[in-house]
């Protein structure tokens, strides 16, 4: 007999086995799925792994495209989704290993999702009603051993009930509303799979509302007067004290009074110093926002990277709402470990020398996990983006313990022929935490010359600037995440996924998020005929109720019955206007498809448009004047293709964007013979020599194959001739237009 410990991911199983084993754990496998046997004290333990959710919700009986549907149950995800077929062997391994187990422990992530994953395995795979529960925020040896020692004797039912409720609500809303929208389009004779959901609908409405503000915005002209002067060879820029002139005549009058001025007098100086507190430790949202600001890494990718750093034992659990670091994490121990890393040794010493080591904690808390922090384990061989996120987390942790910075603002009032101008400057006088958080501190430093009252400054130029008010800015992937959090829509772990879905469904586009015709029409149609589907308050209501379930102050059954009742009423209203809704959505869908498919004017016939088409073998670009014009261009099969909305500077052909997972979008010319794809100079000569076989190079990866010159739509690149056994590729050094990919070979 043995104890079975179930983890959420294979890497977590390995780390837990290594942490708990008195000696060395024995790795075995079942159908290729790893598990570990070990001894801890006098107990035999087997550590098995899931791979995320092994069970998902599905209809008890499939009854076609009917809705509303509420008769659902948990089923193995390998049975409900083809993309999850690989999970079957993980479930099989757990079922085998639980047969001789007499004790069960759940060691999945300690949050609602992890708790649901663990409880479903215990209930359905192991046929048990309860189990022990390990709770940890890092996958370090000490934390895992302590977590095992202090594990609770029962599952965390509050988290489980709240998590299950969320799954049921998301299924009820997502399936029923999505089927309703798709059915509406089908009623017009067209077809498109539509989707919306409990949070997706309100999130889209927020973006569409901003789009409406931008389109309805009418700029209002105003004028500003800028004074450029000089004192002791230093330039001073000052602005008229009225700031904005809404009447041109008044601005002209001020200019007239000052046009012959040779100097201006310093009438008043105000200096004020203030303390700028150290930044709070990261919660998930602030990490996503900061990663986007500093590195332009999307919130979704930031979460994926942070999760990988966590499972590698480098940082704490990232899906947290907390901005607080409790003493229980061991400040000095972590700082001591960071001191061994070259990049952080100097900063760490400054903190360890302080009489008191306390972080500047924020107000936000999380019942399950502290703020994100580095464990102190030294990273090895991280990819570029992973290293950036780790560095950001480590430096934010260090900065949270640092002294405040001191900034000084200076306001100088200048009298120029009785017209008052104001010069403002802000500078850092004591860097404090700025030093530890460099290079991620981005503050404007404007230093003014050291003038005194009644001093005169030399006037160099006075300008009247024509300006106009600006429309509200569009949301970015980071700012929309922050907005959803502010409105209590979605969870810290799901918000980035929701925004990603809006992009994938064609509701929004571009980095500065713009609602498409389809997105705008969907919201306008639902507002007119079925506004409850996108009701923000209804979504917020259920978020509050789920928190009550977690606290054991509300019952799951009550909330689900409320949801069924609300959805049923909404669907009844929807069906009354199905035809009208379908007509509006179908029209917008066609317009959006045309916009997304248009690449540019056909460069051959100059009469037609190049359009993205989809055939049996993938996407291609073709002239819409076929068969009169038979112009066709191949497109990469391993990327999502979007119009770049511009032409090549070299050959004039349309440019295209290729978007691949975990890579920067690549812009390239459709013309396979474009001169921009050729390599000149020494690099070009070497490439020709390698192509002819005059120069031989062994593949640096496998040491068996030879390097050959290949071509793709992106241009020429080097690759191993043993592809696909060896997938080594290499860019030609001076060809910036290439992005050789493994599949291009």
C-alpha positions in Angstrom: 0.0 0.0 0.0 1.1 3.6 -0.6 0.1 7.2 -0.5 -0.8 8.7 -3.9 0.0 12.4 -4.4 -1.6 14.0 -7.5 -0.1 17.1 -9.1 -1.4 19.5 -11.8 1.6 19.2 -14.2 4.4 16.7 -14.9 7.1 19.2 -13.8 5.4 19.8 -10.5 5.3 16.0 -9.9 9.1 15.8 -10.5 9.9 18.7 -8.1 7.6 17.3 -5.3 9.1 13.8 -5.6 12.6 15.2 -5.4 11.7 17.4 -2.4 10.0 14.6 -0.4 12.3 11.7 -1.2 14.6 10.6 1.6 16.9 9.3 -1.1 16.4 9.6 -4.8 13.0 9.1 -6.3 12.5 6.3 -8.8 11.0 7.4 -12.1 8.7 5.0 -13.9 6.1 5.5 -16.6 2.7 4.2 -17.8 2.0 4.7 -21.5 4.7 7.3 -21.6 3.3 9.2 -18.6 5.9 9.7 -15.9 5.3 9.0 -12.2 7.7 8.7 -9.2 8.1 6.2 -6.4 9.8 7.3 -3.2 10.1 6.8 0.5 9.5 9.6 3.0 10.1 8.6 6.6 8.4 5.3 6.9 5.9 5.9 4.2 5.9 4.8 0.6 4.7 7.5 -1.8 3.8 7.6 -5.5 3.6 11.0 -7.1 1.4 11.1 -10.2 0.6 14.0 -12.5 -2.3 15.4 -14.4 -1.8 17.8 -17.3 -4.2 20.5 -16.4 -7.9 19.6 -16.5 -8.6 15.9 -17.1 -12.3 16.4 -16.7 -14.5 19.0 -18.3 -18.2 19.8 -18.5 -20.4 18.3 -21.3 -24.0 17.6 -22.0 -25.4 14.4 -20.5 -27.1 13.7 -23.7 -26.2 15.4 -27.0 -29.4 16.8 -28.6 -28.1 18.7 -31.6 -28.0 22.5 -31.7 -30.7 23.0 -29.1 -30.7 25.7 -26.4 -31.0 26.5 -23.6 -29.2 23.5 -22.2 -28.5 22.9 -18.5 -28.3 19.1 -18.2 -24.6 18.8 -17.9 -22.0 16.7 -16.1 -18.3 16.2 -15.7 -16.7 14.0 -18.4 -13.1 13.1 -19.3 -11.9 15.9 -21.6 -10.4 13.3 -23.9 -14.0 12.4 -24.7 -15.4 15.9 -25.2 -12.5 17.6 -27.2 -10.3 16.1 -29.9 -7.5 18.5 -29.0 -7.5 16.9 -25.5 -7.2 13.3 -26.6 -3.6 13.2 -25.2 -5.0 13.5 -21.7 -6.5 10.0 -21.8 -3.1 8.4 -21.0 -2.6 10.7 -18.0 -6.0 9.7 -16.6 -5.2 6.0 -17.3 -2.0 6.3 -15.3 -3.8 7.8 -12.3 -6.5 5.1 -12.3 -3.8 2.5 -12.3 -1.8 4.0 -9.5 -4.7 4.7 -7.2 -5.7 1.0 -7.0 -3.3 0.1 -4.3 -3.3 3.5 -2.5 -4.6 3.8 1.0 -4.1 7.5 1.3 -4.6 10.4 -1.2 -3.2 13.8 -1.3 -4.0 16.6 -3.7 -1.0 18.8 -4.6 -2.4 20.8 -7.5 -2.1 24.6 -7.6 -3.8 26.1 -4.6 -6.5 28.2 -6.4 -10.0 27.5 -7.6 -8.9 25.9 -10.9 -6.3 23.7 -9.2 -8.8 22.7 -6.5 -11.4 21.6 -9.1 -8.7 19.6 -11.0 -7.7 17.8 -7.9 -11.2 17.1 -6.5 -12.4 15.7 -9.9 -9.5 13.3 -10.0 -10.2 12.2 -6.4 -13.9 11.9 -7.1 -14.0 10.3 -10.5 -10.7 8.6 -11.1 -9.9 7.5 -7.6 -13.6 7.0 -6.5 -13.0 8.8 -3.2 -15.0 11.5 -1.4 -12.2 13.3 0.3 -8.4 13.6 0.4 -5.6 15.5 2.1 -4.5 18.8 0.7 -1.0 20.3 0.3 -0.9 24.1 0.0 2.2 25.9 -1.3 3.2 29.0 -3.2 6.6 27.9 -4.4 8.0 24.6 -5.7 11.2 24.8 -3.6 12.3 21.9 -1.5 11.8 23.6 1.9 8.3 24.9 1.0 7.2 21.5 -0.4 8.4 19.6 2.6 6.7 22.0 5.0 3.6 21.9 2.9 3.5 18.1 3.1 4.2 18.2 6.9 1.4 20.6 7.5 -1.1 19.3 4.9 -4.8 19.5 5.8 -6.7 16.3 6.3 -9.5 17.4 4.0 -9.9 19.1 0.6 -10.5 22.8 0.4 -14.2 22.7 -0.2 -14.8 26.4 -0.3 -12.4 26.8 -3.3 -13.8 23.7 -4.9 -17.4 24.8 -4.7 -16.6 28.3 -6.0 -14.5 26.8 -8.8 -17.2 24.3 -9.8 -19.8 27.1 -9.8 -17.6 29.2 -12.1 -17.2 26.3 -14.5 -21.0 25.7 -14.5 -21.8 29.4 -15.0 -19.3 29.7 -17.8 -20.7 26.6 -19.6 -24.3 27.7 -19.2 -23.6 31.2 -20.5 -21.0 30.4 -23.1 -22.8 27.4 -24.7 -26.3 28.9 -24.7 -25.4 32.4 -25.9 -23.0 31.2 -28.5 -25.5 28.7 -29.9 -28.1 31.4 -29.9 -25.9 33.8 -31.9 -24.8 31.1 -34.3 -28.4 30.0 -34.8 -29.4 33.6 -35.5 -26.9 33.8 -38.4 -28.0 30.3 -39.7 -31.6 31.6 -39.8 -30.5 34.1 -42.6 -29.0 31.3 -44.7 -25.4 32.1 -43.8 -23.1 30.4 -41.3 -20.4 31.4 -38.8 -19.6 30.0 -35.4 -20.2 32.8 -33.0 -19.2 33.0 -29.4 -19.9 35.1 -26.4 -19.9 34.4 -22.7 -20.4 35.6 -19.2 -17.4 37.9 -19.3 -16.6 37.9 -23.0 -19.8 39.9 -23.8 -19.3 42.7 -21.3 -15.5 42.8 -22.2 -16.4 43.4 -25.8 -18.9 46.0 -24.9 -16.2 48.0 -23.0 -14.1 48.0 -26.1 -17.0 48.9 -28.4 -18.0 51.7 -26.1 -14.5 53.2 -26.4 -14.7 52.8 -30.2 -18.0 54.7 -30.2 -16.4 57.5 -28.1 -13.5 57.8 -30.6 -15.8 57.8 -33.6 -18.2 60.3 -32.1 -15.4 62.6 -30.9 -15.2 66.0 -32.6 -11.9 67.8 -32.0 -12.1 71.3 -30.6 -9.3 73.7 -31.6 -7.3 75.5 -29.0 -4.1 77.5 -28.8 -1.1 77.4 -26.5 1.8 79.9 -26.2 5.3 78.5 -25.6 8.1 80.7 -24.4 11.7 79.5 -25.0 14.3 81.4 -23.0 17.8 81.1 -21.7 19.6 81.6 -18.4 23.3 80.9 -17.8 23.4 79.0 -21.2 20.6 76.7 -20.1 17.3 76.5 -22.0 14.0 77.0 -20.2 10.7 76.1 -21.8 7.6 77.8 -20.3 4.0 77.8 -21.2 1.5 80.6 -20.8 -0.3 80.4 -17.4 -3.7 80.3 -19.1 -2.5 77.0 -20.7 -5.3 76.5 -23.3 -6.7 79.5 -25.2 -10.1 78.6 -26.6 -10.4 81.9 -28.5 -7.8 82.7 -31.1 -8.3 86.5 -30.5 -7.1 86.2 -26.9 -4.1 84.2 -27.9 -3.2 86.7 -30.6 -3.5 89.5 -28.0 -1.0 87.8 -25.7 1.4 87.2 -28.6 1.1 90.9 -29.6 2.0 92.0 -26.1 5.1 89.8 -26.0 6.4 89.9 -29.6 9.2 92.5 -29.0 10.2 91.2 -25.6 13.9 90.7 -25.1 13.8 89.3 -21.6 11.4 88.0 -18.9 11.6 88.5 -15.1 11.5 85.7 -12.6 8.6 86.7 -10.4 8.2 83.6 -8.2 9.9 80.3 -7.5 8.3 77.3 -5.7 10.3 74.3 -4.8 8.8 71.2 -3.2 10.4 67.9 -2.3 8.3 64.7 -2.0 9.0 61.1 -1.2 8.3 58.6 -3.9 7.5 55.3 -2.1 9.0 52.1 -3.3 6.7 50.1 -5.7 4.4 47.4 -4.4 5.3 43.8 -5.1 3.7 42.3 -8.2 0.3 40.8 -8.3 -0.5 39.1 -11.7 -2.2 42.1 -13.2 0.5 44.6 -12.4 3.1 42.1 -13.7 1.3 41.8 -17.0 0.9 45.6 -17.3 4.6 46.2 -16.5 5.8 43.4 -18.8 3.8 45.0 -21.6 5.2 48.5 -20.8 8.8 47.4 -20.5 9.0 44.6 -23.1 5.8 44.7 -25.2 5.1 41.2 -24.1 1.4 40.4 -24.2 -0.5 39.7 -20.9 -1.3 36.2 -22.1 2.3 35.4 -22.9 3.5 37.0 -19.6 1.2 34.6 -17.7 2.5 31.6 -19.7 6.1 32.6 -19.0 5.4 33.3 -15.3 3.8 29.9 -15.0 6.8 28.2 -16.5 9.1 30.1 -14.2 7.0 28.9 -11.3 7.0 25.2 -12.3 10.8 25.5 -12.7 11.0 26.7 -9.1 12.3 30.2 -9.9 9.4 32.3 -8.8 6.3 31.9 -6.6 2.8 31.1 -7.8 1.9 33.9 -10.4 -1.9 33.7 -10.4 -2.3 35.9 -7.4 -4.2 39.1 -6.6 -2.0 39.9 -3.6 0.5 42.9 -3.4 1.8 41.7 -0.1 4.8 39.7 1.0 4.3 38.2 4.4 7.3 37.5 6.7 6.5 33.8 6.5 8.2 33.6 3.0 11.5 34.3 4.7 12.8 37.7 3.5 16.4 37.2 4.6 16.7 33.7 3.2 15.5 34.7 -0.2 17.8 37.8 -0.2 20.7 35.6 0.8 20.1 33.3 -2.1 19.7 36.3 -4.5 23.0 37.7 -3.2 24.7 34.6 -4.8 23.5 35.7 -8.3 25.8 38.2 -9.9 23.0 40.4 -11.3 21.5 41.1 -7.9 24.4 40.8 -5.4 25.1 44.5 -5.0 21.4 45.4 -4.7 20.8 42.6 -2.2 23.7 43.7 0.0 22.1 47.2 0.3 18.9 45.7 1.6 20.6 43.2 4.0 22.5 46.1 5.6 19.3 47.9 6.5 18.4 47.9 10.2 14.8 46.7 9.3 13.9 44.6 6.3 10.3 45.2 5.5 8.6 45.4 2.0 6.4 48.2 0.9 3.2 46.1 0.7 0.2 47.2 -1.2 -3.5 46.9 -0.1 -4.6 44.1 -2.4 -4.6 40.6 -0.8 -5.3 37.1 -1.9 -6.6 34.4 0.5 -4.4 31.7 -1.2 -1.1 33.2 -2.2 1.3 36.1 -1.5 2.5 38.6 -4.1 4.9 37.2 -6.8 8.5 36.9 -5.6 11.7 35.1 -6.7 12.5 32.0 -4.7 16.3 32.7 -4.9 16.9 29.6 -7.0 19.4 30.6 -9.7 18.0 30.4 -13.2 20.0 28.5 -15.9 19.6 28.7 -19.7 16.5 30.8 -19.8 15.1 31.9 -23.1 15.3 35.7 -23.8 11.7 36.6 -22.8 11.8 34.2 -19.8 15.0 35.9 -18.6 13.3 39.3 -19.0 10.3 38.4 -16.9 12.5 36.8 -14.3 14.6 39.9 -14.1 11.5 42.1 -13.8 10.2 40.0 -10.9 13.5 39.8 -9.1 14.1 43.6 -9.4 10.6 44.4 -8.3 11.0 42.2 -5.3 14.3 44.0 -4.4 12.9 47.5 -5.1 9.9 46.8 -2.7 12.4 46.6 0.2 14.4 49.7 -0.8 14.3 53.2 0.6 11.9 55.7 -1.0 13.2 58.0 -3.7 13.2 61.8 -3.3 11.9 63.9 -6.1 11.8 67.7 -6.3 9.4 69.8 -8.3 10.3 73.4 -9.3 7.7 75.9 -10.6 9.1 79.1 -12.0 6.8 82.0 -12.8 8.1 84.3 -15.5 6.7 87.8 -16.4 7.1 88.7 -20.0 5.6 92.1 -20.7 2.9 91.4 -18.1 2.1 88.0 -19.6 2.8 85.2 -17.1 4.5 82.0 -18.2 5.1 78.9 -16.1 8.1 76.6 -16.3 7.9 73.3 -14.5 10.6 70.8 -13.8 10.9 67.6 -11.8 14.1 65.8 -10.9 15.3 63.0 -8.7 17.5 64.2 -5.8 17.8 60.8 -4.0 17.5 57.7 -6.2 16.5 55.3 -3.5 14.6 52.3 -5.0 15.3 53.6 -8.6 18.8 52.1 -8.4 17.4 48.6 -7.6 14.7 48.7 -10.2 16.8 50.0 -13.1 16.4 49.9 -16.0 12.6 49.7 -15.5 12.2 53.2 -13.9 11.0 55.5 -16.6 10.5 59.0 -15.2 10.8 62.3 -16.9 13.7 64.3 -15.5 13.4 68.0 -16.3 16.1 70.1 -14.5 15.7 73.9 -14.5 18.6 76.3 -14.1 19.2 77.7 -10.6 17.5 81.1 -10.9 16.5 83.6 -8.2 13.6 85.9 -7.9 13.9 89.1 -9.9 16.5 87.5 -12.2 16.1 88.2 -15.9 16.1 85.5 -18.5 16.8 86.0 -22.2 13.8 85.5 -24.5 14.8 83.4 -27.6 11.5 82.5 -29.1 7.7 82.9 -28.4 5.5 80.5 -30.4 1.8 80.3 -30.9 0.8 76.6 -31.4 -2.4 75.5 -33.1 -3.7 72.3 -31.4 -7.0 70.4 -31.0 -8.4 68.1 -28.3 -7.6 64.4 -28.8 -10.0 61.5 -28.8 -9.8 59.0 -26.0 -7.0 56.4 -26.5 -7.9 52.9 -27.5 -7.2 50.1 -25.0 -4.0 48.1 -25.2 -3.8 44.4 -24.2 -2.5 45.6 -20.9 -4.9 48.4 -20.1 -8.0 46.4 -21.0 -6.8 43.7 -18.5 -6.5 46.5 -15.9 -10.0 47.8 -16.8 -11.6 44.3 -16.4 -10.0 44.0 -13.0 -11.2 47.4 -12.0 -14.8 46.4 -13.0 -14.5 43.0 -11.3 -15.0 41.1 -14.6 -13.3 37.7 -14.9 -10.5 36.4 -12.8 -6.8 37.2 -12.7 -6.1 33.9 -14.6 -8.8 34.3 -17.3 -8.8 37.9 -18.3 -5.9 37.6 -20.8 -7.5 34.5 -22.3 -10.8 36.4 -22.8 -9.2 39.2 -24.7 -7.3 36.6 -26.8 -10.7 35.0 -27.7 -12.0 38.4 -28.9 -9.1 38.6 -31.3 -9.5 35.0 -32.5 -13.2 35.5 -33.2 -12.6 38.6 -35.2 -14.4 40.9 -32.8 -11.3 43.1 -32.3 -8.0 43.8 -34.1 -4.7 45.6 -33.8 -2.4 46.3 -30.8 -4.3 49.5 -30.0 -7.4 47.4 -29.7 -10.0 48.4 -32.2 -13.5 46.9 -32.4 -14.2 45.4 -35.9 -17.5 45.9 -37.8 -18.4 42.4 -36.5 -17.6 43.4 -32.9 -19.5 46.7 -33.1 -22.5 45.1 -34.8 -22.7 42.2 -32.3 -22.9 44.7 -29.4 -25.3 47.0 -31.2 -27.6 44.1 -32.1 -27.5 42.6 -28.6 -28.1 46.1 -27.0 -31.2 46.5 -29.2 -32.7 43.1 -28.8 -31.1 41.3 -25.9 -29.1 43.6 -23.6 -28.9 41.2 -20.7 -26.3 39.0 -22.5 -23.8 41.9 -22.2 -24.9 43.2 -18.9 -21.9 44.0 -16.8 -23.9 44.2 -13.5 -25.2 40.7 -13.9 -21.7 39.3 -14.4 -20.4 41.3 -11.4 -23.3 40.0 -9.3 -22.3 36.4 -9.9 -18.6 37.2 -9.2 -19.6 38.5 -5.8 -21.8 35.4 -5.1 -18.9 33.1 -6.1 -16.7 34.8 -3.5 -19.4 34.1 -0.9 -19.4 30.4 -1.9 -15.6 30.3 -1.4 -16.2 31.8 2.1 -18.9 29.1 2.7 -21.6 31.9 3.0 -23.6 30.9 0.0 -24.5 27.6 -1.7 -23.6 26.5 -5.2 -27.1 25.2 -5.9 -28.7 28.5 -5.2 -26.5 30.4 -7.5 -26.9 27.9 -10.3 -30.7 28.0 -10.1 -30.5 31.8 -10.3 -28.3 31.6 -13.3 -30.6 29.1 -15.1 -33.6 31.3 -14.5 -31.8 34.4 -15.8 -30.5 32.6 -18.9 -33.8 31.1 -19.7 -35.5 34.5 -19.7 -32.8 35.9 -21.9 -33.0 33.1 -24.4 -36.8 33.5 -24.6 -36.4 37.2 -25.5 -33.6 36.3 -27.9 -35.7 33.9 -29.9 -38.4 36.5 -30.4 -35.9 38.6 -32.5 -33.7 35.8 -33.9 -34.2 36.8 -37.5 -33.3 40.5 -36.9 -30.3 39.6 -34.8 -29.1 37.2 -37.5 -29.5 39.7 -40.3 -27.4 42.3 -38.5 -24.6 39.8 -37.5 -24.5 38.2 -40.9 -24.0 41.5 -42.7 -21.3 42.6 -40.3 -19.5 39.3 -40.6 -19.3 39.6 -44.4 -17.9 43.1 -44.1 -15.3 42.0 -41.5 -14.2 39.0 -43.6 -13.7 41.2 -46.6 -11.7 43.7 -44.6 -9.5 40.9 -43.0 -8.9 39.2 -46.4 -8.0 42.3 -48.5 -4.2 42.5 -49.1 -4.0 45.2 -51.7 -4.3 45.9 -55.4 -3.2 43.1 -57.7 0.4 44.0 -58.8 -0.1 42.1 -62.1 -3.4 43.2 -63.6 -3.8 46.4 -61.5 -7.6 45.9 -61.9 -8.4 43.4 -59.2 -7.7 43.0 -55.5 -5.5 40.4 -53.9 -7.6 38.4 -51.4 -6.6 35.8 -48.9 -8.3 32.5 -50.0 -8.4 29.2 -48.2 -8.0 25.9 -50.2 -7.5 22.2 -49.5 -3.8 22.8 -48.8 -4.1 25.9 -46.8 -4.2 29.7 -47.4 -3.0 31.5 -50.5 -3.4 35.0 -52.0 -5.2 35.4 -55.4 -6.6 38.1 -57.6 -10.4 38.4 -57.3 -10.5 38.9 -61.1 -9.9 35.2 -61.7 -10.1 33.7 -64.3 -9.2 36.9 -66.2 -6.2 37.3 -63.9 -4.6 34.1 -62.6 -2.2 35.8 -60.2 -1.5 33.5 -57.2 0.9 33.7 -54.3 1.6 31.1 -51.7 1.4 31.9 -48.0 3.0 30.2 -45.0 1.0 27.3 -43.7 2.4 27.6 -40.1 1.2 31.2 -39.4 -1.9 33.3 -39.1 -1.8 35.8 -42.0 -3.0 39.4 -41.8 -2.8 42.3 -44.3 0.0 44.7 -43.4 -1.9 47.5 -45.2 1.2 48.8 -47.1 3.3 47.9 -50.0 7.0 46.9 -50.3 9.4 49.8 -50.7 11.5 47.8 -53.1 9.1 46.1 -55.5 5.7 47.6 -54.8 4.0 44.3 -54.0 1.6 44.1 -51.0 3.1 43.4 -47.6 1.7 40.8 -45.3 2.0 40.0 -41.6 2.7 36.4 -40.4 1.8 35.8 -36.8 3.2 32.8 -35.0 2.8 31.6 -31.5 5.3 33.0 -29.0 7.0 35.1 -31.7 7.0 38.7 -32.8 4.8 39.2 -35.9 6.8 39.1 -39.1 6.3 41.5 -42.0 7.2 40.3 -45.4 6.7 41.0 -49.1 4.4 38.7 -51.1 6.8 38.8 -54.1 9.0 35.7 -53.9 11.5 37.4 -56.4 11.7 40.6 -54.5 15.3 41.9 -54.5 14.9 42.6 -50.7 15.1 38.8 -50.2 18.5 38.5 -51.8 21.7 38.9 -49.8 24.5 41.1 -51.0 28.2 41.5 -50.2 30.3 38.9 -48.4 27.3 37.2 -46.8 25.7 36.8 -50.3 28.9 35.4 -51.7 29.2 32.9 -48.9 25.5 31.9 -49.3 26.2 31.2 -53.1 29.3 29.1 -52.2 27.3 27.0 -49.7 24.5 26.5 -52.2 27.0 25.3 -54.9 28.8 23.0 -52.4 32.1 24.9 -52.6 31.9 25.6 -48.8 31.0 22.8 -46.5 29.7 23.4 -42.9 28.6 20.8 -40.4 25.4 21.4 -38.6 26.3 22.8 -35.1 23.3 21.2 -33.5 23.4 17.5 -34.6 27.1 17.4 -35.9 25.9 14.9 -38.6 24.1 16.9 -41.3 25.5 19.6 -43.6 24.4 23.2 -43.7 22.5 24.1 -46.9 20.9 27.2 -48.3 17.1 27.1 -48.3 14.5 29.6 -49.5 11.1 30.4 -48.1 8.6 33.2 -48.7 10.5 35.2 -46.1 13.8 35.0 -47.9 16.9 32.8 -47.8 18.2 31.0 -44.7 20.6 28.2 -43.7 19.3 24.9 -42.5 20.5 21.4 -41.7 19.9 18.9 -44.6 18.7 16.2 -42.1 15.4 18.0 -41.7 13.0 16.9 -40.1 15.3 14.8 -37.9 17.3 18.0 -37.2 15.4 21.3 -37.2 18.4 23.6 -37.0 18.0 26.9 -38.9 20.1 30.1 -39.0 19.5 33.5 -40.4 21.8 35.1 -43.0 23.6 37.7 -41.0 22.9 40.8 -43.0 19.4 39.9 -44.2 16.9 41.7 -41.9 13.9 40.5 -43.9 14.1 36.9 -42.9 12.8 34.8 -40.1 13.7 31.3 -41.0 11.4 28.8 -39.3 11.8 25.1 -38.8 8.7 24.2 -40.8 9.9 26.3 -43.8 12.4 23.6 -44.6 
